[in-house]
Amino acid sequence: MDIRTRIRQFVGDLGLLVVGAGAVAVLFGWADDWLVDSPLVDQPGARWAVAGGAVLAVLVRRRWPAAAVVVAAGLAAADPLTGAALAVAAYSAGLRPLTVPRRVAPLAAGIALPAAVTALAVVGERAPLVQYRINAVVVTLIACGVVPGLVGVVVGQRDRLLTALRDRNASLRRAHRATEERSRLLERARIAREMHDLLGHRLSLIALHAGGLELASRSAGGELLDTSVLVHTTARRAMHELRGVLGVLGGDDRSEPLTEATGTKADVADLVAGSRAAGVTVDLEWTGPDLDRADPLVRRAVHRVVREALTNVHKHAAAAPVTVAVRHGAHDVRIAVRNGPGTGTRDLPGTALGLVGLRERVRLLGGTLGAGPAPDGGFAVEATVPLAGRPGVDVTVPEPSAEAPASSRWAGALALTLGVVAVVAAQYLALAFVPYPGDDERAEMAEYGTGHDAFVDRFGLSSPRAEATVRGHEPARPAGASCDYHHDADRSTAATAVVHRYCFVDGWLVEILELAVARPAE
């Protein structure tokens, strides 16, 4: 993974943390009246420590997903406000392709650690508050752990299935292209057999009769002998070239070159010299070493390109100046035959099949050939032949990029961000409906676990008058408890005084009791 990807992931994680913290602040900022804080985070600095642990779990979730989920679950049990961090860690862990046995240990730890944290938080608590805390932890773990984890499993399975389908499609495309190329090679082999059957026999007869004509004309001598020798030599050369063509069409890359010098610097120079002898102005530019050690098929292609290009010059632009340039590079051979516009050119009819055949030959060797008008008004034939040229099949299929496009990354980040907000909202709604056990004293029950200082800041000091009102009418105080007394003016009547007794042990609220005492008659 490169540094750019790591930076992008880190920035995305920071964005998730900001969004999650904002959602928690907006939603749970309204929950002061009913959300009961755990005593584990009621100590100075404890909530900041828990928040730091949640941030760390989000940042390391990619490298250690199981550990991040377990730690985030324990922190969520200590403080439900860190549920967003658990949701992100659980979703990321669900994306991993883990088997069921490998998920058992993290799942067991993810249950055991929150259970231990909850047991520690409820030590010394009264039964109603213990039940409330357990319900709150269970709701948080389900809303922020189980549901996002299951969503991650489904999304991960879908992504892996899509990847497998893409790989299968790529394999099928490669197989299809290989089948097509094999069909083409079989068709070329069939054409080669047909050419051998149709042309091979007739060329053999021509060569045979030309040889007999040469022998018969030796006694006559003169022009007749020269013509018969030319016919015989041309027929034999045509048969040799036909065997080479049949070798290429049939996929035989072991066919011998025309001669051992075919395609070398000397051979190209001979072709140029032959054109000069025919009256064409030709210049040869050779760059790099000779091709005497090059592959025979490469040398044959060089020979054919130069010869075909010069033949076209003879037919269509015999009066134009011609430049034959051959550059022998480290990996390929580049051939360029260009003729200028010239004067007195002639335009003999042609079929262009020579260039078509050349293009196919060069393509089979993995090269390219182009032919067309030159910028100066002439004509140019340019070819590039790889030095390691071999007839082969190119079945390369572009593989999908390992890095997702920017639009896909933005869409995924937006979906994950909205998911975090949705999880926080679901947790808020679920906790809002967690019932308090016992009677309907929701507002009073919410104060269990409150420290005495916080209680005094909210409700004021104990009322000596209220304490005097219930003296002799109240039950025994809890062991080691000190109690504050407050009148309930809304529920008191002229005949009955309603007093609430709040008892604290070691500075923590442990009991709320409502006492109704009859007022003395006046």
Helices and strands as residue ranges (DSSP letters): H 3-28, G 39-41, H 46-59, H 65-78, G 80-82, H 83-95, H 100-121, H 127-141, I 142-146, H 147-195, I 196-200, H 201-217, H 222-249, H 265-277, E 282-287, H 296-316, E 322-328, E 332-339, H 353-364, E 368-373, E 379-386, H 406-432, H 442-445, H 452-459, H 464-470, E 482-487, E 496-505, E 508-518
